[in-house]
Amino acid sequence: MNPPKIYQYRQGTTLEVEKGKKFEINIHENASTGYVLYLPDRASTLTTLIRRSYIPFDRFFKRIGSGGYEQYTFLAKNTGIDTIKVYLLGRGRKINAKDESQFIIKIK
């Protein structure tokens, strides 16, 4: 069975997950634009990042610059509510709240 997923366009909504299960956050990314996604180091007792993968949209033709999405896979360790924040950083690489995607995870 595939883990529950939440996509960038649903950011700010709550994803419900069972304790001990994996879940995914998927965010559009195109590194050819000069912007990169940044997930700050987290000291959460509720969730742990276990994998980060880049999935290109154009897997067949593999066109340069076609973009894709970053797939973050987490493990829900304990019950409670966790907030995961991911930032889109430009060339200056400074964190700015307007470039933030926020995901709320409710673990049962």
Secondary structure, DSSP 4 states (H G I P E B T S, - for coil): -PPPEEEGGGTTSEEEE-TT-EEEEEEEE-GGGT-EEE------SSEEEEEEEEEES-TTT--TT--EEEEEEEEE-SSEEEEEEEEEE-TT----GGGEEEEEEEE-
